[in-house]
Amino acid sequence: MLPFIVDLPPMEQERVVCSISAAVKYEIPANIVLAVAEKEGGKPGQWVRNTNGTHDVGPMQFNTAYLGDLARYGITADDVAAAGCYSYDLAAWRLRGHILNDSGDIWTRAANYHSRTPRFNAIYRADLMQKAGKWAAWLDEHFVTRDVLEEGGQPATTAQRPAQPVQARAAQPVQERAAPAQGATLTGYVPRRISFRTEGEGSGQ
């Protein structure tokens, strides 16, 4: 377990560990995955029915509309609903698809996880930005982080380093820098990416 996770409430520990692991695996900003996980706030086994007949399932409230494409791989709603990190991996896979393929700034794309309908997206987007800003500050205290919007960005200042070596991966370019939503207080904020390097690996990735 990450050495500083013990500082978090027990109910948050799995969510944080799984979110960070999924963000590294799918090479998307860790603070965005953490913000979505906090915002969705689901629980293992939870099913929430939507007005369009779909359900939001499990810890990341993964919408069953996406399961049709995943059925060919044997992935079912029960897999999404289960405890553990698998549902976070699926959510990160979905977020990666939105971030890489959808239109709009990075926040609009990430908010498509919830809805592509503009009015619902805008509400989700504004709250997502606030939560992601909080998680960015938390990550900066515990990891080496990089600005994913600037190739070769400088590591963020950190007040504390983790016991295990952490290395920032070279940033993947994202098309545009997002403007904060009205009322957001995110001066100087950028999405954070982290990655892990095990002892003995080379420094370049």
C-alpha positions as CSV (number, residue, x, y, z in Angstrom):
1,M,0.0,0.0,0.0
2,L,1.2,3.5,-0.7
3,P,2.8,4.7,2.6
4,F,0.7,7.9,3.0
5,I,-2.7,6.3,2.3
6,V,-3.0,5.5,6.0
7,D,-3.6,9.2,6.5
8,L,-6.9,8.9,4.7
9,P,-10.2,7.6,6.1
10,P,-10.6,3.8,5.6
11,M,-13.5,4.3,3.2
12,E,-11.3,6.4,0.9
13,Q,-8.2,4.2,0.8
14,E,-9.4,1.8,-1.8
15,R,-10.8,4.6,-4.0
16,V,-7.6,6.6,-3.9
17,V,-5.3,3.6,-4.5
18,C,-7.4,2.3,-7.3
19,S,-7.9,5.7,-8.9
20,I,-4.1,6.4,-9.0
21,S,-3.3,3.0,-10.3
22,A,-5.9,3.3,-13.1
23,A,-4.7,6.8,-14.0
24,V,-1.1,5.6,-14.4
25,K,-2.2,2.5,-16.4
26,Y,-4.3,4.5,-18.9
27,E,-2.0,7.5,-18.9
28,I,-4.6,10.1,-18.0
29,P,-4.5,12.9,-15.3
30,A,-4.6,11.2,-11.9
31,N,-6.4,14.2,-10.3
32,I,-9.2,13.9,-12.8
33,V,-9.7,10.2,-12.1
34,L,-9.7,11.0,-8.3
35,A,-12.2,13.8,-8.9
36,V,-14.6,11.6,-10.9
37,A,-14.3,8.8,-8.3
38,E,-15.2,11.3,-5.5
39,K,-18.0,12.8,-7.5
40,E,-19.6,9.5,-8.5
41,G,-19.3,8.2,-4.9
42,G,-20.6,4.8,-5.7
43,K,-20.3,1.6,-3.7
44,P,-19.7,-2.0,-4.6
45,G,-22.9,-3.7,-5.7
46,Q,-24.8,-0.4,-6.1
47,W,-27.2,0.1,-9.0
48,V,-28.8,3.4,-9.8
49,R,-31.5,3.5,-12.4
50,N,-31.5,6.5,-14.9
51,T,-34.5,8.0,-16.6
52,N,-33.3,6.6,-19.9
53,G,-33.5,3.1,-18.7
54,T,-29.8,2.5,-18.2
55,H,-28.1,2.0,-14.8
56,D,-25.1,3.4,-13.2
57,V,-23.2,0.6,-11.5
58,G,-20.6,0.1,-8.8
59,P,-18.0,2.3,-7.2
60,M,-17.5,4.5,-10.3
61,Q,-21.2,4.4,-11.3
62,F,-20.2,3.0,-14.7
63,N,-23.2,3.4,-17.1
64,T,-24.5,0.1,-18.5
65,A,-24.9,1.7,-22.0
66,Y,-21.1,1.1,-22.4
67,L,-21.4,-2.6,-21.6
68,G,-22.6,-3.6,-25.1
69,D,-19.2,-2.9,-26.6
70,L,-17.5,-4.7,-23.7
71,A,-19.6,-7.8,-23.8
72,R,-17.3,-9.3,-26.5
73,Y,-14.6,-9.4,-23.9
74,G,-16.8,-11.1,-21.4
75,I,-17.2,-8.0,-19.2
76,T,-20.5,-7.9,-17.4
77,A,-22.4,-5.5,-15.1
78,D,-21.4,-7.8,-12.2
79,D,-17.8,-7.2,-13.0
80,V,-18.4,-3.4,-12.9
81,A,-20.4,-3.6,-9.6
82,A,-17.7,-5.7,-7.8
83,A,-15.4,-4.4,-5.1
84,G,-11.7,-3.8,-5.9
85,C,-9.9,-1.9,-8.6
86,Y,-11.4,-3.4,-11.8
87,S,-14.3,-0.8,-12.0
88,Y,-11.7,2.0,-11.7
89,D,-9.8,0.6,-14.6
90,L,-12.9,0.5,-16.7
91,A,-13.7,4.1,-15.7
92,A,-10.2,5.2,-16.6
93,W,-10.5,3.5,-19.9
94,R,-13.7,5.4,-20.6
95,L,-12.2,8.7,-19.5
96,R,-9.2,8.1,-21.8
97,G,-11.6,7.6,-24.7
98,H,-13.4,10.8,-23.9
99,I,-10.2,12.9,-23.4
100,L,-8.6,11.6,-26.6
101,N,-11.6,11.5,-28.9
102,D,-14.3,14.0,-27.8
103,S,-14.5,17.7,-28.7
104,G,-14.2,20.6,-26.3
105,D,-11.6,21.4,-23.6
106,I,-10.3,18.7,-21.3
107,W,-12.9,19.4,-18.6
108,T,-15.8,19.1,-21.1
109,R,-14.4,15.9,-22.4
110,A,-13.9,14.4,-18.9
111,A,-17.4,15.5,-17.9
112,N,-18.8,13.5,-20.8
113,Y,-18.2,10.6,-18.4
114,H,-21.5,11.8,-16.9
115,S,-23.3,13.3,-19.8
116,R,-22.8,14.8,-23.3
117,T,-26.0,16.9,-22.8
118,P,-24.6,20.4,-22.5
119,R,-26.6,21.6,-19.5
120,F,-25.8,18.4,-17.5
121,N,-22.2,18.4,-18.7
122,A,-21.7,22.0,-17.6
123,I,-22.9,21.3,-14.0
124,Y,-20.8,18.2,-13.7
125,R,-17.8,20.0,-15.3
126,A,-17.8,22.9,-12.8
127,D,-17.8,20.6,-9.8
128,L,-15.3,18.2,-11.4
129,M,-12.8,21.1,-11.8
130,Q,-13.2,22.1,-8.1
131,K,-12.6,18.5,-6.9
132,A,-9.7,18.0,-9.4
133,G,-8.1,21.2,-8.0
134,K,-8.2,19.8,-4.5
135,W,-6.8,16.5,-5.6
136,A,-4.0,18.2,-7.6
137,A,-2.8,19.9,-4.4
138,W,-2.9,16.5,-2.6
139,L,-1.0,14.8,-5.3
140,D,1.6,17.6,-5.3
141,E,2.3,16.8,-1.6
142,H,3.0,13.2,-2.2
143,F,4.2,12.7,-5.8
144,V,6.4,14.2,-8.5
145,T,3.8,15.6,-10.9
146,R,3.9,17.1,-14.4
147,D,1.7,19.5,-16.3
148,V,0.1,17.3,-18.9
149,L,-0.7,20.4,-21.1
150,E,3.0,21.3,-21.6
151,E,5.5,19.0,-23.2
152,G,8.4,18.6,-20.8
153,G,6.7,20.7,-18.0
154,Q,8.7,21.2,-14.8
155,P,7.8,19.0,-11.8
156,A,5.4,20.6,-9.4
157,T,6.8,21.8,-6.0
158,T,6.2,19.2,-3.4
159,A,6.1,19.4,0.4
160,Q,6.7,15.7,0.8
161,R,8.1,12.8,-1.3
162,P,6.8,9.2,-1.0
163,A,9.1,6.6,0.4
164,Q,9.1,4.6,-2.9
165,P,10.6,6.3,-6.0
166,V,8.1,8.1,-8.2
167,Q,9.0,9.4,-11.6
168,A,7.0,11.8,-13.8
169,R,6.3,10.4,-17.3
170,A,6.8,12.8,-20.2
171,A,3.6,14.7,-20.7
172,Q,1.2,13.7,-23.5
173,P,0.1,16.8,-25.3
174,V,-3.6,17.9,-24.9
175,Q,-5.0,20.2,-27.5
176,E,-6.1,23.1,-25.4
177,R,-5.7,24.6,-22.0
178,A,-9.1,24.6,-20.3
179,A,-10.6,27.9,-19.1
180,P,-12.0,27.6,-15.5
181,A,-15.8,27.5,-15.2
182,Q,-17.5,30.5,-13.8
183,G,-16.9,30.7,-10.1
184,A,-14.0,28.3,-10.1
185,T,-10.9,29.2,-8.2
186,L,-8.1,27.3,-10.0
187,T,-5.4,30.0,-10.6
188,G,-2.2,28.3,-11.8
189,Y,-3.9,24.9,-11.8
190,V,-3.0,22.2,-14.4
191,P,-4.1,18.5,-14.6
192,R,-1.6,16.3,-12.9
193,R,0.0,13.1,-14.3
194,I,2.1,10.7,-12.3
195,S,3.8,7.4,-13.0
196,F,5.7,4.9,-11.0
197,R,9.2,3.5,-11.5
198,T,10.3,0.4,-9.7
199,E,13.8,0.2,-8.3
200,G,16.3,-0.9,-10.9
201,E,14.4,0.5,-13.9
202,G,16.0,3.1,-16.1
203,S,15.1,6.7,-15.6
204,G,13.8,7.2,-19.2
205,Q,10.4,6.1,-20.3
